[in-house]
């Protein structure tokens, strides 16, 4: 599949934003994050900036952006439409949560409930986004048991890394949440390794014979087009194996290994060293996750390419 940057940025930015929003809402209700206005402004502000920026970037991938409002009308049958509805609906409790916490400095009652509703809305939106890809049966790498839980796990992982940096930035060094980031990174690392192992051993669910309904050995004598067309560009994009191996190594290092080491050091230490380590973890992980998303698209194979003899 052709990896469009707008979609890569969308899935990465909104994933981190919804992960940060979900964790902040839950931990606020539990009283395990700072209750001050500064932390609330930074955490919720950054979460909403990432979410809004990601959603706006997704509109750039539309051929006719003016028709974007129609995405809200097909929620009964379309996961894309359900995602649109859930993403907009989540702004309502998030606004109540942010105004109550940052403006009125309220810590209980309706504000805590709004925080939990924001977390629920964030998780539902992540689920609908993950299902957009997991429901596409013509792409075996996406139509697998790893796609949906992986998308939610990586969102919570990146959100936890950002949350960890914000906690230290506001002076909450002894916060019990500081150990969550390295644990989620370790879980995400193991999950991604298993996902790649599964995809590498995966065979296409169809071949030229089953796709055409013919029996025996079927092969394409000539391409149906003399020049590359839209399908071949979008669905037939392939990354060289040697390049994919290098990019996977970069993902192992930037998205998992280095952030894990840095967040663990930040959790076990204190002072300026912990703050620098936590901020570096967030900065280093960003290009790592962007590369992981790029590979998610670039390594996916679409069965329509059987029509072109691939």
Beta strands, then each sheet from edge to edge (+ up, - down):
end
